[in-house]
């Protein structure tokens, strides 16, 4: 669909839930809506970079599912996912439960005693395998990866140089992976203050921004003081994100709150939810695009009339 508008797609962070972006891309493609530029944060940066490199949704999902389905990748994130009651009662899973419990304890200890739990290579090498030695300038669609400078609190937008450098910076979760240190900055995952990179799309020249907002983790059980602190932080980030998303021209929110942010085994379900949410939103989105296209056409006609009068 050629609307005459420069359409920007802002893909938000969300961990495993962010795999819903792949389903959104599929639905947009079916409707003939193709973004002219893309910006992404964290998982949104990974999906966005894949799409910018090869804008075929089926290919994006094939590469993405292989990336998160890697056994080493899945085994690392598994301890973050709480085991449900049925698993805890199952004798065959109790030993695995004990192992997961010990891993979670180790994670907690590392979080307060080390600056990061994993070496940079644990994230950078899989990303290098996924994208190859490519630069932002080589991408088929303009793309920006959004990250956070912990020192200044300002956002860092990557639009040039090594693609892997930019995606790593945007995906380096604080305390899990080391930030990138350069020029007095400490650059990491921008999912806190810059969860959905609407402004990055605007800065890249988008006339209309479609934001894909992945819901934050909705934990309502507070057994410790740390749980309460984390929940308070989540609420603050959600309120900020609401303000940011109000600046977008159109927002799609996949229903993925039932899935844990680290449960990459739910990838196909998240993708399906993203597809369903986008399909439902398509009629309204097409109306908006047609209206904005019409507005643009009328403005051009008026400009030509003024020029003739002059």
C-alpha positions in Angstrom: 0.0 0.0 0.0 1.5 3.3 -1.1 0.0 6.0 1.2 2.4 8.8 0.3 3.3 9.0 3.9 6.6 8.0 5.5 5.5 5.4 7.9 7.6 4.6 11.0 7.2 1.5 13.1 8.3 1.7 16.7 8.9 -1.8 18.2 8.9 -1.9 22.0 10.9 -4.0 24.5 9.4 -6.9 26.3 11.7 -9.9 26.4 10.0 -13.1 25.2 6.7 -11.2 24.9 8.4 -9.1 22.3 8.2 -12.1 19.9 4.7 -10.8 19.3 6.3 -8.3 17.0 6.8 -11.0 14.4 3.1 -11.6 14.3 2.4 -7.9 13.9 4.7 -7.7 11.0 3.0 -10.6 9.3 -0.5 -9.0 9.7 0.8 -5.6 8.4 2.3 -7.3 5.4 -0.9 -9.1 4.6 -2.7 -5.7 4.7 -0.1 -4.2 2.4 1.2 -1.8 5.0 5.0 -1.6 4.8 6.9 0.7 7.1 9.5 3.0 5.5 11.6 3.0 8.6 11.8 1.1 11.9 13.1 1.8 15.4 13.3 -0.8 18.2 14.3 -1.2 21.8 15.7 -4.4 23.3 13.7 -7.3 21.8 12.1 -4.8 19.5 15.6 -3.9 18.3 16.4 -7.5 17.5 13.1 -8.0 15.6 13.4 -4.6 13.9 17.0 -5.2 12.7 16.0 -8.6 11.2 13.1 -6.9 9.4 15.3 -4.0 8.2 17.9 -6.5 6.9 15.3 -8.6 5.1 11.8 -7.2 5.1 9.9 -10.5 4.7 7.9 -11.4 7.9 8.1 -15.2 7.3 11.9 -14.9 7.1 12.1 -12.8 10.2 10.1 -15.3 12.2 12.2 -18.2 10.9 15.5 -16.6 11.9 14.0 -15.2 15.2 12.6 -18.6 16.3 15.9 -20.3 15.6 17.7 -17.7 17.6 15.5 -17.9 20.7 15.1 -21.7 20.3 18.7 -22.4 20.7 19.2 -24.8 23.6 21.9 -22.8 25.4 19.8 -19.6 25.0 16.6 -21.2 26.4 18.4 -22.9 29.3 19.9 -19.6 30.5 16.5 -17.8 30.7 14.6 -20.8 32.2 15.5 -20.1 35.9 13.9 -16.7 35.6 10.5 -18.3 34.9 8.5 -19.4 38.0 7.4 -23.0 38.0 3.6 -23.5 38.2 2.0 -25.5 41.0 1.3 -28.6 38.8 5.0 -28.9 38.0 5.9 -28.5 41.6 3.6 -31.4 42.6 4.9 -33.7 39.8 7.6 -36.0 41.3 9.4 -36.2 38.0 9.9 -32.4 37.9 11.0 -31.9 41.5 14.6 -32.5 40.9 14.5 -30.0 38.0 12.7 -27.6 40.4 15.5 -27.9 42.9 18.1 -27.2 40.2 16.1 -24.1 39.0 15.8 -22.9 42.6 19.5 -23.1 43.1 20.1 -21.3 39.9 17.7 -18.5 40.9 19.6 -18.2 44.2 22.8 -17.9 42.3 21.3 -15.2 40.1 20.2 -13.3 43.1 23.7 -13.4 44.7 25.4 -12.4 41.4 23.1 -9.5 41.0 24.2 -7.9 44.3 27.9 -8.9 44.2 28.8 -8.4 40.5 28.2 -5.8 37.9 26.8 -8.4 35.4 25.9 -12.0 35.5 27.1 -12.9 32.1 30.1 -12.1 29.9 29.5 -9.8 26.9 30.2 -12.7 24.6 27.1 -14.5 25.8 24.9 -12.0 24.0 27.3 -10.6 21.4 28.3 -13.9 19.8 24.7 -15.1 19.2 23.8 -11.7 17.7 26.9 -11.9 15.5 25.7 -15.3 14.3 22.2 -14.0 13.7 23.1 -10.8 11.7 26.6 -11.4 10.4 29.2 -8.6 9.8 26.7 -6.0 8.6 26.4 -2.2 9.0 23.3 -0.1 9.5 24.1 1.5 6.2 23.7 -1.9 4.5 20.1 -2.4 5.7 17.3 -2.4 3.2 15.1 -0.2 5.5 16.4 2.6 7.7 16.6 1.4 11.2 17.5 2.7 14.7 18.3 0.8 17.8 17.5 2.7 21.0 19.6 2.3 24.2 20.1 4.2 27.5 23.2 5.9 28.9 23.2 5.1 32.6 25.5 8.1 33.4 23.5 10.9 31.8 20.1 9.2 31.7 19.8 10.2 28.0 18.9 7.9 25.2 21.4 6.6 22.7 20.2 6.1 19.2 22.3 3.9 16.9 21.7 4.5 13.1 25.2 3.8 11.8 28.2 1.6 12.3 28.1 -2.1 13.2 24.5 -3.4 13.5 25.6 -5.9 16.1 27.0 -3.1 18.3 23.8 -1.2 18.2 21.5 -4.2 18.8 23.8 -5.4 21.6 23.7 -2.0 23.3 19.9 -1.9 23.1 19.5 -5.4 24.4 22.1 -5.5 27.2 19.8 -5.9 30.2 21.4 -4.1 33.2 23.0 -6.5 35.7 22.6 -9.4 33.2 25.0 -8.3 30.5 27.8 -5.6 30.6 27.0 -2.2 29.3 29.0 -0.7 26.5 31.5 1.8 28.0 32.7 4.6 25.7 33.4 8.3 26.0 32.4 8.3 29.7 29.1 6.6 28.9 27.7 3.3 30.1 25.2 2.2 27.4 22.6 -0.5 28.0 19.1 -1.8 27.3 16.8 1.2 26.9 13.6 -0.6 27.9 13.2 1.4 31.1 12.7 5.0 30.0 12.5 4.3 26.3 10.4 1.3 26.1 8.6 2.2 22.9 10.9 4.3 20.6 8.2 6.6 19.2 10.5 9.7 19.3 13.3 7.8 17.4 10.9 7.3 14.5 10.0 10.9 14.6 13.6 12.0 14.6 14.2 9.7 11.5 11.5 11.6 9.6 8.3 9.5 10.0 5.1 11.3 9.0 3.1 8.7 10.9 4.2 6.4 13.7 2.7 3.0 14.5 3.8 1.9 17.9 3.8 -1.7 19.1 3.6 -1.6 22.9 4.3 -4.9 24.6 2.7 -5.0 28.1 5.0 -5.0 31.1 5.2 -7.9 33.6 2.0 -7.8 35.8 3.3 -9.3 39.1 0.8 -8.8 41.9 2.3 -11.1 44.5 4.6 -9.3 46.9 6.3 -11.7 49.3 9.4 -9.6 49.9 10.5 -6.0 50.1 12.4 -6.5 46.8 9.1 -7.6 45.1 7.5 -4.3 46.2 10.4 -2.2 45.0 10.4 -3.9 41.6 6.6 -3.5 41.3 6.9 0.2 42.2 9.6 0.6 39.5 7.4 -1.2 37.0 4.4 1.1 37.7 6.7 4.2 37.2 7.9 2.8 33.9 4.3 2.0 32.8 3.1 5.5 33.5 6.0 7.0 31.5 5.3 4.6 28.7 1.7 5.7 28.5 2.8 9.3 28.0 5.3 8.2 25.3 2.7 6.1 23.4 0.2 9.0 23.4 2.6 10.7 20.9 2.2 7.8 18.4 -0.4 8.1 15.7 -1.5 4.5 16.2 -0.8 1.9 19.0 -1.2 -1.9 18.8 -1.0 -3.8 22.2 -0.8 -7.6 21.9 -2.5 -9.5 24.7 0.6 -11.3 26.1 0.5 -10.5 29.8 -0.2 -14.2 30.7 3.3 -15.1 29.4 6.4 -14.5 31.5 9.0 -12.1 30.0 11.7 -14.8 30.1 9.5 -17.7 28.8 10.9 -18.0 25.3 9.2 -21.4 25.1 6.0 -19.4 24.6 7.4 -17.7 21.4 4.8 -19.2 19.0 1.9 -18.2 21.3 3.3 -14.7 21.6 3.7 -14.4 17.8 0.1 -15.6 17.3 -1.1 -13.0 19.8 0.7 -10.2 17.9 -0.8 -11.4 14.7 -4.3 -11.4 16.2 -3.9 -7.9 17.7 -2.7 -6.4 14.5 -5.4 -8.1 12.4 -8.1 -6.7 14.7 -6.5 -3.2 14.4 -6.0 -3.2 10.6 -9.4 -1.7 9.6 -8.9 1.3 11.9 -5.3 1.7 10.8 -6.3 1.7 7.1 -8.9 4.4 7.8 -6.2 6.5 9.5 -3.8 6.0 6.7 -6.4 6.9 4.1 -7.4 10.0 6.0 -3.8 11.2 6.5 -3.1 10.5 2.8 -6.1 12.5 1.8 -5.0 15.3 4.1 -1.6 15.3 2.5 -3.1 15.4 -1.0 -5.4 18.4 -0.2 -2.4 20.3 1.3 -0.4 19.7 -1.9 -3.3 20.9 -4.1 -3.7 24.1 -2.0 0.1 24.7 -2.2 -0.1 24.4 -6.0 -3.1 26.8 -6.1 -1.2 29.3 -4.1 1.8 29.1 -6.4 -0.3 29.6 -9.4 -1.9 32.7 -7.8 1.6 34.1 -7.1 
